Amino acid sequence: SPLFSVGLITWSNVNLYHINDLFVMQLTAGEKCCFVDLLSNAPQDPVWFISHWWGTPFHDSLSMLNFHSEQRGVSLQTPYWMCTFANNQHDLQELDTDDLLL
């Protein structure tokens, strides 16, 4: 397992800072794109927006998403918008606007 400033990264302590640095940025480096662009061959309009702290253990975030989908009765194919995967982490300039809907 990789070492990070918190020491050994495990399933119980991995968070989105780790996932972004160790996976998202690495896997998208060649294309300089968002992670979703690597996985999808068509636009995916989100049904749900996730607001969260990147430092939350990722397994807790997944548990909350599973709970939400069960409570709402949504399929596992329902798109959720999570910034780590939906934004282009190589170029966050698109977020520097007064109105993101423009």
All heavy atoms as an XYZ file, in Angstrom:
832
protein
N       0.840     -1.194      0.000
C       0.000      0.000      0.000
C       0.876      1.244      0.000
O       1.916      1.275      0.625
C      -0.899      0.030      1.229
O      -1.786     -1.047      1.207
N       0.440      2.289     -0.710
C       1.239      3.510     -0.788
C       1.284      4.269      0.545
O       0.373      4.173      1.358
C       0.537      4.347     -1.853
C      -0.777      3.719     -2.071
C      -0.751      2.340     -1.521
N       2.356      4.997      0.725
C       2.488      5.859      1.896
C       2.087      7.271      1.526
O       2.339      7.733      0.414
C       3.924      5.854      2.410
C       4.386      4.557      3.055
C       5.862      4.644      3.411
C       3.579      4.282      4.311
N       1.495      7.978      2.427
C       1.066      9.347      2.229
C       1.378     10.088      3.519
O       1.890      9.497      4.461
C      -0.445      9.373      1.921
C      -0.858     10.413      0.933
C      -0.573     10.251     -0.417
C      -1.527     11.548      1.325
C      -0.966     11.195     -1.335
C      -1.924     12.504      0.424
C      -1.647     12.328     -0.911
N       1.056     11.358      3.600
C       1.381     12.123      4.802
C       0.722     11.556      6.061
O       1.183     11.814      7.161
C       1.004     13.591      4.623
O      -0.387     13.718      4.439
N      -0.335     10.774      5.908
C      -1.010     10.163      7.057
C      -0.422      8.807      7.383
O      -0.876      8.144      8.303
C      -2.524     10.019      6.809
C      -3.174     11.366      6.675
C      -2.800      9.145      5.609
N       0.580      8.386      6.624
C       1.160      7.069      6.817
C       0.617      6.106      5.781
O       0.336      6.485      4.653
N       0.442      4.886      6.179
C      -0.045      3.847      5.289
C      -1.503      4.110      4.922
O      -2.340      4.309      5.797
C       0.092      2.490      5.981
C      -0.219      1.259      5.153
C       0.781      1.125      4.009
C      -0.146      0.027      6.039
N      -1.787      4.101      3.638
C      -3.164      4.312      3.187
C      -3.848      2.952      3.097
O      -3.363      2.044      2.440
C      -3.199      5.014      1.825
C      -2.545      6.385      1.928
C      -4.639      5.159      1.334
C      -2.360      7.068      0.596
N      -4.983      2.860      3.766
C      -5.766      1.626      3.774
C      -7.205      1.961      3.398
O      -7.578      3.138      3.302
C      -5.749      0.974      5.164
O      -6.409      1.860      6.090
C      -4.320      0.706      5.637
N      -8.020      0.935      3.228
C      -9.432      1.166      2.910
C     -10.115      1.979      4.012
O     -11.003      2.755      3.752
C     -10.151     -0.156      2.681
C     -11.609      0.027      2.358
C     -12.662     -0.432      3.081
C     -12.159      0.710      1.232
N     -13.842     -0.068      2.483
C     -13.561      0.651      1.333
C     -11.615      1.403      0.151
C     -14.418      1.225      0.410
C     -12.474      1.971     -0.780
C     -13.859      1.890     -0.643
N      -9.681      1.837      5.234
C     -10.347      2.553      6.332
C      -9.965      4.034      6.394
O     -10.702      4.822      6.976
C     -10.059      1.884      7.675
O      -8.689      1.983      7.983
N      -8.834      4.443      5.791
C      -8.475      5.861      5.883
C      -8.316      6.563      4.536
O      -8.077      7.761      4.505
C      -7.208      6.052      6.735
C      -5.940      5.554      6.066
O      -5.928      5.108      4.925
N      -4.849      5.602      6.808
N      -8.444      5.845      3.423
C      -8.302      6.504      2.130
C      -9.431      7.514      1.936
O     -10.577      7.269      2.306
C      -8.267      5.475      0.966
C      -9.600      4.773      0.774
C      -7.816      6.143     -0.318
N      -9.074      8.688      1.426
C     -10.060      9.731      1.188
C      -9.883     10.267     -0.230
O      -9.042      9.781     -0.990
C      -9.970     10.840      2.249
C      -8.624     11.528      2.253
O      -8.072     11.875      1.210
N      -8.077     11.749      3.435
N     -10.671     11.271     -0.596
C     -10.617     11.769     -1.966
C      -9.347     12.552     -2.269
O      -8.960     12.655     -3.437
C     -11.865     12.595     -2.279
C     -13.096     11.726     -2.508
C     -14.356     12.560     -2.598
C     -12.943     10.851     -3.734
N      -8.667     13.081     -1.270
C      -7.359     13.681     -1.531
C      -6.404     12.597     -2.042
O      -5.684     12.801     -3.016
C      -6.768     14.310     -0.266
C      -7.485     15.540      0.217
C      -8.218     15.527      1.401
C      -7.417     16.740     -0.488
C      -8.874     16.656      1.856
C      -8.072     17.880     -0.037
C      -8.795     17.829      1.134
O      -9.433     18.960      1.591
N      -6.398     11.450     -1.394
C      -5.548     10.338     -1.815
C      -5.963      9.827     -3.192
O      -5.119      9.620     -4.071
C      -5.634      9.162     -0.825
C      -5.314      9.517      0.571
N      -6.132      9.147      1.613
C      -4.281     10.202      1.120
C      -5.618      9.590      2.751
N      -4.493     10.236      2.474
N      -7.259      9.592     -3.358
C      -7.768      9.044     -4.622
C      -7.464      9.986     -5.775
O      -7.052      9.553     -6.856
C      -9.276      8.731     -4.501
C      -9.468      7.538     -3.553
C      -9.896      8.465     -5.863
C     -10.898      7.279     -3.149
N      -7.628     11.285     -5.543
C      -7.331     12.250     -6.600
C      -5.845     12.219     -6.961
O      -5.486     12.125     -8.139
C      -7.752     13.660     -6.186
C      -7.565     14.645     -7.312
O      -8.176     14.513     -8.369
N      -6.712     15.615     -7.101
N      -4.983     12.296     -5.963
C      -3.542     12.335     -6.228
C      -3.011     11.035     -6.817
O      -2.188     11.052     -7.731
C      -2.768     12.633     -4.936
C      -2.954     14.056     -4.451
O      -3.490     14.894     -5.211
O      -2.560     14.337     -3.304
N      -3.458      9.908     -6.286
C      -2.881      8.623     -6.668
C      -3.557      7.945     -7.859
O      -2.929      7.106     -8.512
C      -2.911      7.668     -5.468
C      -2.085      8.123     -4.268
C      -2.340      7.234     -3.069
C      -0.608      8.162     -4.617
N      -4.807      8.309     -8.143
C      -5.520      7.646     -9.229
C      -6.030      8.628    -10.285
O      -5.667      8.520    -11.450
C      -6.682      6.801     -8.695
C      -6.226      5.656     -7.848
C      -6.259      5.746     -6.473
C      -5.737      4.498     -8.428
C      -5.815      4.697     -5.686
C      -5.287      3.443     -7.649
C      -5.326      3.545     -6.266
N      -6.884      9.562     -9.866
C      -7.517     10.453    -10.845
C      -6.475     11.233    -11.643
O      -6.485     11.217    -12.880
C      -8.526     11.408    -10.160
C      -9.074     12.433    -11.147
C      -9.661     10.596     -9.538
N      -5.559     11.902    -10.960
C      -4.556     12.703    -11.658
C      -3.643     11.828    -12.514
O      -3.283     12.206    -13.628
C      -3.729     13.521    -10.661
C      -4.521     14.586     -9.938
S      -5.198     15.846    -11.034
C      -3.722     16.789    -11.411
N      -3.298     10.667    -12.010
C      -2.413      9.759    -12.756
C      -3.105      9.197    -14.003
O      -2.524      9.176    -15.087
C      -1.965      8.599    -11.864
C      -1.280      9.020    -10.580
C       0.032      9.745    -10.821
O       0.803      9.356    -11.671
N       0.267     10.810    -10.078
N      -4.330      8.736    -13.841
C      -5.045      8.096    -14.955
C      -5.491      9.086    -16.026
O      -5.676      8.704    -17.181
C      -6.244      7.305    -14.422
C      -5.877      6.099    -13.560
C      -7.123      5.518    -12.893
C      -5.169      5.035    -14.392
N      -5.688     10.341    -15.652
C      -6.157     11.345    -16.614
C      -5.030     12.227    -17.140
O      -5.270     13.121    -17.952
C      -7.236     12.238    -15.979
O      -6.684     12.872    -14.814
C      -8.475     11.435    -15.596
N      -3.804     11.991    -16.715
C      -2.671     12.853    -17.093
C      -2.474     12.937    -18.602
O      -2.227     14.021    -19.140
C      -1.391     12.369    -16.415
N      -2.584     11.831    -19.292
C      -2.358     11.831    -20.735
C      -3.372     12.650    -21.508
O      -3.026     13.380    -22.431
N      -4.621     12.548    -21.119
C      -5.710     13.254    -21.810
C      -5.997     14.629    -21.215
O      -6.694     15.425    -21.836
C      -6.988     12.411    -21.775
C      -6.866     11.071    -22.454
C      -6.701     11.189    -23.953
O      -7.282     12.101    -24.556
O      -5.953     10.368    -24.514
N      -5.514     14.873    -19.995
C      -5.817     16.126    -19.275
C      -7.335     16.364    -19.253
O      -7.836     17.430    -19.579
C      -5.117     17.316    -19.919
C      -3.615     17.211    -19.960
C      -3.017     17.538    -18.620
C      -1.522     17.673    -18.724
N      -0.802     16.755    -17.898
N      -8.052     15.333    -18.844
C      -9.513     15.387    -18.846
C     -10.037     15.004    -17.466
O      -9.277     14.639    -16.579
C     -10.070     14.425    -19.889
S      -9.692     12.681    -19.562
N     -11.348     15.081    -17.306
C     -11.938     14.606    -16.056
C     -12.009     13.079    -16.093
O     -11.991     12.463    -17.156
C     -13.307     15.228    -15.822
S     -14.598     14.695    -16.939
N     -12.098     12.477    -14.938
C     -12.113     11.024    -14.825
C     -13.315     10.411    -15.545
O     -13.199      9.371    -16.196
C     -12.107     10.625    -13.344
C     -11.929      9.159    -13.117
C     -10.700      8.548    -13.302
C     -12.991      8.380    -12.705
C     -10.531      7.189    -13.097
C     -12.837      7.024    -12.488
C     -11.606      6.428    -12.685
N     -14.459     11.079    -15.449
C     -15.667     10.560    -16.096
C     -15.460     10.432    -17.603
O     -15.963      9.498    -18.223
C     -16.885     11.461    -15.780
C     -18.091     11.105    -16.630
C     -17.242     11.358    -14.309
N     -14.693     11.348    -18.197
C     -14.445     11.279    -19.638
C     -13.713      9.997    -20.036
O     -13.847      9.532    -21.166
C     -13.639     12.487    -20.119
C     -14.456     13.761    -20.149
O     -15.695     13.680    -20.034
O     -13.845     14.836    -20.294
N     -12.935      9.428    -19.135
C     -12.248      8.168    -19.428
C     -13.198      6.977    -19.402
O     -12.942      5.963    -20.040
C     -11.128      7.914    -18.414
C      -9.955      8.866    -18.404
C      -8.966      8.440    -17.327
C      -9.278      8.945    -19.760
N     -14.282      7.099    -18.656
C     -15.190      5.969    -18.445
C     -16.422      5.975    -19.330
O     -17.040      4.936    -19.522
C     -15.653      5.947    -16.987
C     -14.561      5.899    -15.927
C     -15.178      5.925    -14.549
C     -13.677      4.672    -16.110
N     -16.773      7.140    -19.841
C     -18.019      7.269    -20.575
C     -17.741      7.704    -22.012
O     -16.847      8.500    -22.265
C     -18.908      8.302    -19.883
O     -20.083      8.506    -20.643
N     -18.552      7.205    -22.924
C     -18.412      7.640    -24.306
C     -19.524      8.596    -24.713
O     -19.697      8.895    -25.885
C     -18.351      6.440    -25.255
C     -19.538      5.513    -25.089
O     -20.463      5.806    -24.334
N     -19.499      4.392    -25.776
N     -20.287      9.074    -23.732
C     -21.363     10.031    -23.975
C     -21.536     10.896    -22.729
O     -21.152     10.487    -21.632
C     -22.665      9.301    -24.283
N     -22.101     12.086    -22.890
C     -22.352     12.925    -21.704
C     -23.251     12.203    -20.703
O     -24.123     11.430    -21.091
C     -23.075     14.143    -22.276
C     -22.702     14.174    -23.719
C     -22.517     12.730    -24.122
N     -22.990     12.448    -19.438
C     -23.807     11.871    -18.373
C     -24.359     13.004    -17.531
O     -23.655     13.565    -16.699
C     -22.974     10.941    -17.500
C     -22.538      9.703    -18.197
C     -21.992      8.679    -17.218
O     -21.951      8.892    -16.017
N     -21.575      7.561    -17.740
N     -25.590     13.351    -17.775
C     -26.224     14.392    -16.979
C     -26.545     13.830    -15.603
O     -27.228     12.807    -15.486
C     -27.501     14.894    -17.650
C     -27.220     15.598    -18.965
O     -26.129     16.202    -19.085
O     -28.072     15.550    -19.868
N     -26.047     14.476    -14.555
C     -26.282     13.945    -13.207
C     -27.728     14.117    -12.760
O     -28.394     15.067    -13.121
C     -25.347     14.778    -12.334
C     -25.171     16.053    -13.086
C     -25.255     15.698    -14.540
N     -28.177     13.166    -11.984
C     -29.487     13.244    -11.353
C     -29.328     13.814     -9.945
O     -30.174     14.542     -9.457
C     -30.147     11.849    -11.318
C     -31.456     11.874    -10.541
C     -30.363     11.339    -12.741
N     -28.192     13.492     -9.311
C     -27.915     13.933     -7.950
C     -26.551     14.591     -7.874
O     -25.597     14.149     -8.497
C     -27.951     12.754     -6.971
C     -29.296     12.108     -6.890
C     -29.715     10.978     -7.526
C     -30.418     12.571     -6.141
N     -31.004     10.703     -7.215
C     -31.465     11.661     -6.365
C     -30.640     13.652     -5.298
C     -32.716     11.807     -5.781
C     -31.877     13.790     -4.711
C     -32.893     12.880     -4.954
N     -26.463     15.652     -7.069
C     -25.218     16.356     -6.790
C     -24.775     15.988     -5.382
O     -25.577     15.991     -4.452
C     -25.448     17.876     -6.874
C     -24.297     18.701     -6.388
C     -23.254     19.023     -7.238
C     -24.258     19.159     -5.077
C     -22.187     19.795     -6.796
C     -23.195     19.924     -4.618
C     -22.162     20.236     -5.482
N     -23.497     15.664     -5.229
C     -22.972     15.272     -3.922
C     -22.156     16.407     -3.338
O     -21.213     16.890     -3.964
C     -22.067     14.027     -4.043
C     -22.854     12.879     -4.661
C     -21.464     13.657     -2.703
C     -21.976     11.748     -5.123
N     -22.506     16.837     -2.145
C     -21.718     17.824     -1.415
C     -21.020     17.086     -0.281
O     -21.655     16.370      0.482
C     -22.631     18.915     -0.849
O     -21.870     19.866     -0.149
N     -19.704     17.242     -0.211
C     -18.941     16.443      0.743
C     -17.599     17.109      1.019
O     -17.198     18.044      0.336
C     -18.699     15.039      0.176
C     -17.912     15.084     -1.101
N     -16.549     14.920     -1.124
C     -18.284     15.334     -2.374
C     -16.120     15.051     -2.369
N     -17.159     15.299     -3.146
N     -16.880     16.588      1.995
C     -15.513     17.017      2.306
C     -14.563     15.957      1.775
O     -14.770     14.753      2.007
C     -15.345     17.193      3.814
C     -13.947     17.512      4.239
C     -13.134     18.491      3.727
C     -13.201     16.864      5.265
N     -11.922     18.495      4.373
C     -11.933     17.484      5.329
C     -13.461     15.819      6.132
C     -10.948     17.116      6.218
C     -12.483     15.443      7.020
C     -11.246     16.095      7.067
N     -13.541     16.378      1.066
C     -12.597     15.425      0.484
C     -11.892     14.579      1.544
O     -11.395     13.501      1.256
C     -11.551     16.163     -0.355
C     -11.986     16.498     -1.746
C     -13.241     16.830     -2.165
C     -11.158     16.531     -2.895
N     -13.244     17.076     -3.506
C     -11.961     16.908     -3.980
C      -9.810     16.300     -3.120
C     -11.472     17.041     -5.268
C      -9.325     16.439     -4.398
C     -10.149     16.801     -5.458
N     -11.815     15.054      2.763
C     -11.119     14.335      3.823
C     -11.926     13.227      4.475
O     -11.395     12.460      5.273
N     -13.202     13.109      4.138
C     -14.022     12.021      4.677
C     -13.499     10.687      4.150
O     -13.215     10.572      2.955
C     -15.491     12.187      4.227
O     -15.983     13.435      4.696
C     -16.368     11.056      4.738
N     -13.363      9.676      5.000
C     -12.964      8.363      4.480
C     -13.906      7.952      3.337
O     -15.132      8.046      3.464
C     -13.097      7.439      5.686
C     -12.878      8.340      6.862
C     -13.527      9.649      6.463
N     -13.313      7.517      2.235
C     -14.106      7.224      1.041
C     -15.135      6.127      1.293
O     -16.232      6.167      0.747
C     -13.190      6.865     -0.130
C     -13.895      6.825     -1.454
C     -14.549      7.948     -1.943
C     -13.902      5.673     -2.213
C     -15.199      7.923     -3.167
C     -14.546      5.630     -3.445
C     -15.191      6.765     -3.918
N     -14.802      5.162      2.132
C     -15.781      4.098      2.420
C     -17.022      4.674      3.094
O     -18.129      4.174      2.879
C     -15.172      2.945      3.226
C     -14.819      3.289      4.635
N     -15.703      3.187      5.669
C     -13.665      3.744      5.171
C     -15.121      3.564      6.801
N     -13.883      3.906      6.514
N     -16.867      5.736      3.889
C     -18.040      6.393      4.496
C     -18.880      7.082      3.421
O     -20.113      7.043      3.464
C     -17.609      7.416      5.547
C     -17.093      6.775      6.814
O     -17.313      5.562      7.019
O     -16.450      7.495      7.617
N     -18.200      7.739      2.473
C     -18.931      8.397      1.379
C     -19.720      7.358      0.577
O     -20.887      7.590      0.227
C     -17.966      9.140      0.447
O     -17.332     10.185      1.141
N     -19.099      6.222      0.276
C     -19.806      5.173     -0.468
C     -20.975      4.614      0.326
O     -22.033      4.336     -0.246
C     -18.842      4.050     -0.850
C     -17.786      4.404     -1.885
C     -16.887      3.204     -2.163
C     -18.406      4.926     -3.167
N     -20.805      4.474      1.624
C     -21.918      4.003      2.474
C     -23.082      4.983      2.418
O     -24.248      4.573      2.330
C     -21.458      3.829      3.921
O     -20.544      2.787      4.023
N     -22.772      6.276      2.470
C     -23.828      7.296      2.394
C     -24.520      7.274      1.034
O     -25.744      7.419      0.952
C     -23.254      8.671      2.700
C     -22.888      8.848      4.165
S     -22.263     10.496      4.525
C     -20.504     10.190      4.426
N     -23.742      7.079     -0.033
C     -24.340      6.993     -1.371
C     -25.233      5.761     -1.496
O     -26.320      5.835     -2.083
C     -23.253      6.963     -2.444
C     -22.530      8.273     -2.670
C     -21.341      8.071     -3.602
C     -23.480      9.314     -3.222
N     -24.798      4.644     -0.965
C     -25.633      3.441     -0.979
C     -26.915      3.655     -0.194
O     -28.005      3.271     -0.638
C     -24.863      2.238     -0.426
C     -23.879      1.690     -1.421
O     -24.107      1.701     -2.615
N     -22.762      1.204     -0.923
N     -26.799      4.289      0.969
C     -27.982      4.581      1.782
C     -28.933      5.484      0.999
O     -30.142      5.239      0.948
C     -27.578      5.239      3.101
C     -28.739      5.665      3.942
C     -29.441      4.736      4.687
C     -29.133      6.995      3.980
C     -30.538      5.126      5.456
C     -30.220      7.394      4.752
C     -30.925      6.456      5.493
N     -28.399      6.530      0.378
C     -29.221      7.466     -0.392
C     -29.944      6.745     -1.528
O     -31.149      6.920     -1.716
C     -28.360      8.599     -0.951
C     -29.147      9.590     -1.745
N     -29.274      9.483     -3.113
C     -29.839     10.685     -1.366
C     -30.027     10.483     -3.545
N     -30.378     11.222     -2.506
N     -29.206      5.918     -2.285
C     -29.835      5.237     -3.421
C     -30.916      4.260     -2.956
O     -31.954      4.129     -3.604
C     -28.787      4.537     -4.289
O     -28.201      3.458     -3.615
N     -30.686      3.598     -1.827
C     -31.702      2.689     -1.290
C     -32.938      3.451     -0.839
O     -34.072      3.036     -1.111
C     -31.133      1.888     -0.123
C     -30.122      0.852     -0.530
C     -29.375      0.239      0.660
O     -29.743      0.531      1.826
O     -28.433     -0.530      0.414
N     -32.740      4.562     -0.145
C     -33.865      5.350      0.353
C     -34.671      5.977     -0.778
O     -35.883      6.114     -0.681
C     -33.373      6.447      1.310
C     -32.766      5.926      2.590
C     -33.739      5.072      3.375
O     -34.848      5.505      3.695
N     -33.343      3.846      3.685
N     -33.985      6.374     -1.839
C     -34.640      7.021     -2.982
C     -35.103      6.022     -4.028
O     -35.782      6.394     -4.976
C     -33.697      8.040     -3.633
C     -33.314      9.181     -2.745
C     -34.487     10.077     -2.499
N     -34.112     11.182     -1.639
C     -34.829     12.264     -1.487
N     -35.967     12.406     -2.128
N     -34.426     13.215     -0.683
N     -34.695      4.777     -3.887
C     -35.094      3.759     -4.852
C     -34.511      3.984     -6.238
O     -35.164      3.685     -7.234
N     -33.296      4.501     -6.294
C     -32.674      4.749     -7.597
C     -31.755      3.590     -7.964
O     -31.214      2.905     -7.094
C     -31.893      6.086     -7.626
C     -32.818      7.262     -7.400
C     -30.775      6.102     -6.612
N     -31.586      3.390     -9.245
C     -30.748      2.277     -9.710
C     -29.273      2.616     -9.530
O     -28.893      3.776     -9.391
C     -31.051      1.984    -11.180
O     -30.138      2.603    -12.025
N     -28.454      1.592     -9.584
C     -27.009      1.790     -9.480
C     -26.442      2.482    -10.715
O     -25.294      2.913    -10.715
C     -26.314      0.447     -9.258
C     -26.637     -0.250     -7.942
C     -25.961     -1.617     -7.889
C     -26.215      0.604     -6.766
N     -27.240      2.598    -11.758
C     -26.821      3.277    -12.985
C     -27.121      4.777    -12.954
O     -26.747      5.503    -13.868
C     -27.519      2.657    -14.200
C     -27.367      1.153    -14.302
C     -25.922      0.687    -14.240
O     -25.063      1.248    -14.890
N     -25.661     -0.328    -13.432
N     -27.775      5.255    -11.911
C     -28.144      6.666    -11.808
C     -26.896      7.522    -11.626
O     -26.115      7.283    -10.713
C     -29.104      6.883    -10.623
O     -30.251      6.075    -10.824
C     -29.514      8.335    -10.502
N     -26.687      8.519    -12.500
C     -25.489      9.367    -12.376
C     -25.553     10.323    -11.174
O     -26.546     11.015    -10.981
C     -25.462     10.166    -13.680
C     -26.386      9.468    -14.612
C     -27.407      8.791    -13.740
N     -24.502     10.316    -10.397
C     -24.283     11.263     -9.312
C     -23.116     12.154     -9.731
O     -22.165     11.680    -10.348
C     -23.892     10.549     -8.017
C     -25.028      9.875     -7.281
C     -25.547      8.665     -7.714
C     -25.551     10.447     -6.129
C     -26.569      8.040     -7.021
C     -26.578      9.814     -5.433
C     -27.081      8.620     -5.889
O     -28.087      8.003     -5.197
N     -23.169     13.437     -9.385
C     -22.083     14.360     -9.698
C     -21.203     14.500     -8.464
O     -21.653     14.973     -7.423
C     -22.641     15.715    -10.092
C     -21.636     16.672    -10.629
C     -21.344     16.900    -11.941
C     -20.791     17.554     -9.879
N     -20.368     17.849    -12.045
C     -20.001     18.274    -10.798
C     -20.604     17.790     -8.520
C     -19.072     19.221    -10.404
C     -19.668     18.723     -8.123
C     -18.917     19.430     -9.069
N     -19.957     14.060     -8.571
C     -18.975     14.207     -7.500
C     -17.769     14.923     -8.109
O     -17.187     14.445     -9.082
C     -18.570     12.845     -6.932
C     -17.609     12.938     -5.765
S     -17.160     11.307     -5.089
C     -18.391     11.143     -3.799
N     -17.412     16.064     -7.544
C     -16.415     16.948     -8.147
C     -15.098     16.254     -8.472
O     -14.501     16.508     -9.519
C     -16.183     18.175     -7.290
S     -15.555     17.821     -5.636
N     -14.633     15.384     -7.629
C     -13.354     14.713     -7.854
C     -13.325     14.009     -9.199
O     -12.302     14.007     -9.882
C     -13.093     13.665     -6.749
O     -13.347     14.249     -5.485
C     -11.686     13.131     -6.815
N     -14.432     13.431     -9.584
C     -14.504     12.654    -10.812
C     -15.111     13.431    -11.975
O     -14.825     13.133    -13.132
C     -15.303     11.374    -10.563
C     -14.780     10.580     -9.404
C     -15.524     10.426     -8.250
C     -13.522     10.007     -9.450
C     -15.036      9.699     -7.167
C     -13.007      9.277     -8.381
C     -13.772      9.138     -7.237
N     -15.948     14.427    -11.680
C     -16.647     15.165    -12.736
C     -15.878     16.386    -13.241
O     -15.987     16.746    -14.410
C     -18.020     15.599    -12.241
N     -15.121     17.041    -12.377
C     -14.331     18.197    -12.801
C     -13.000     17.741    -13.384
O     -12.427     16.753    -12.940
C     -14.035     19.124    -11.619
C     -15.246     19.870    -11.144
O     -16.188     20.099    -11.888
N     -15.246     20.256     -9.881
N     -12.512     18.516    -14.339
C     -11.176     18.270    -14.868
C     -10.182     18.781    -13.829
O      -9.963     19.985    -13.710
C     -10.988     18.979    -16.204
C      -9.624     18.748    -16.800
O      -8.711     18.237    -16.151
N      -9.477     19.133    -18.050
N      -9.573     17.893    -13.086
C      -8.665     18.273    -12.005
C      -7.366     18.896    -12.525
O      -6.620     19.496    -11.765
C      -8.359     17.065    -11.120
C      -9.567     16.484    -10.425
C     -10.242     17.466     -9.482
O      -9.600     18.259     -8.814
N     -11.560     17.413     -9.434
N      -7.118     18.785    -13.828
C      -5.927     19.399    -14.431
C      -6.172     20.858    -14.787
O      -5.224     21.602    -15.009
C      -5.511     18.640    -15.699
C      -5.173     17.214    -15.433
N      -3.944     16.818    -14.956
C      -5.926     16.090    -15.548
C      -3.945     15.511    -14.809
N      -5.129     15.048    -15.145
N      -7.442     21.259    -14.883
C      -7.783     22.626    -15.265
C      -9.088     23.020    -14.585
O     -10.167     22.807    -15.123
C      -7.921     22.741    -16.784
C      -8.239     24.151    -17.243
O      -8.127     25.098    -16.429
O      -8.610     24.308    -18.423
N      -8.962     23.584    -13.406
C     -10.153     23.977    -12.642
C     -10.575     25.416    -12.941
O     -11.424     25.962    -12.258
C      -9.899     23.780    -11.148
C      -9.672     22.328    -10.738
C      -9.262     22.238     -9.276
C     -10.904     21.481    -11.010
N     -10.003     25.992    -13.994
C     -10.316     27.372    -14.359
C     -11.792     27.551    -14.690
O     -12.344     28.618    -14.484
C      -9.467     27.771    -15.572
C      -9.041     29.206    -15.556
C      -7.979     29.466    -16.610
O      -7.317     28.547    -17.098
N      -7.817     30.700    -16.949
N     -12.441     26.515    -15.193
C     -13.857     26.604    -15.520
C     -14.705     26.934    -14.291
O     -15.817     27.418    -14.405
C     -14.347     25.316    -16.163
C     -14.359     24.135    -15.217
C     -14.718     22.819    -15.872
O     -14.508     22.685    -17.074
O     -15.207     21.935    -15.154
N     -14.176     26.651    -13.108
C     -14.912     26.938    -11.870
C     -14.763     28.384    -11.428
O     -15.463     28.821    -10.522
C     -14.435     26.012    -10.763
C     -14.552     24.520    -11.034
C     -13.978     23.730     -9.875
C     -15.979     24.135    -11.324
N     -13.866     29.121    -12.049
C     -13.607     30.515    -11.681
C     -14.536     31.444    -12.449
O     -14.107     32.187    -13.331
C     -12.132     30.853    -11.959
C     -11.731     32.196    -11.383
O     -12.427     32.697    -10.477
O     -10.721     32.762    -11.859
N     -15.811     31.374    -12.136
C     -16.803     32.202    -12.789
C     -17.864     32.583    -11.759
O     -18.066     31.895    -10.779
C     -17.427     31.464    -13.993
O     -18.379     32.322    -14.613
C     -18.115     30.196    -13.569
N     -18.532     33.694    -12.026
C     -19.582     34.127    -11.118
C     -20.811     33.234    -11.182
O     -21.517     33.056    -10.198
C     -20.001     35.574    -11.439
C     -18.905     36.568    -11.099
O     -18.050     36.251    -10.243
O     -18.901     37.657    -11.698
N     -21.070     32.676    -12.354
C     -22.259     31.840    -12.537
C     -21.888     30.635    -13.381
O     -21.662     30.750    -14.587
C     -23.358     32.653    -13.220
C     -24.678     31.898    -13.286
O     -24.715     30.690    -12.999
O     -25.689     32.533    -13.626
N     -21.816     29.470    -12.771
C     -21.432     28.258    -13.482
C     -22.466     27.824    -14.511
O     -22.202     26.991    -15.354
C     -21.192     27.113    -12.499
C     -19.967     27.250    -11.599
C     -19.915     26.111    -10.611
C     -18.700     27.311    -12.419
N     -23.675     28.393    -14.448
C     -24.720     27.999    -15.385
C     -24.636     28.770    -16.698
O     -25.372     28.494    -17.623
C     -26.096     28.192    -14.749
C     -26.355     27.351    -13.508
C     -27.709     27.678    -12.914
C     -26.230     25.875    -13.816
N     -23.757     29.740    -16.784
C     -23.619     30.518    -18.028
C     -22.850     29.752    -19.058
O     -22.044     28.955    -18.839
C     -22.908     31.847    -17.747
C     -23.689     32.830    -16.886
C     -22.859     34.083    -16.636
C     -24.997     33.209    -17.548
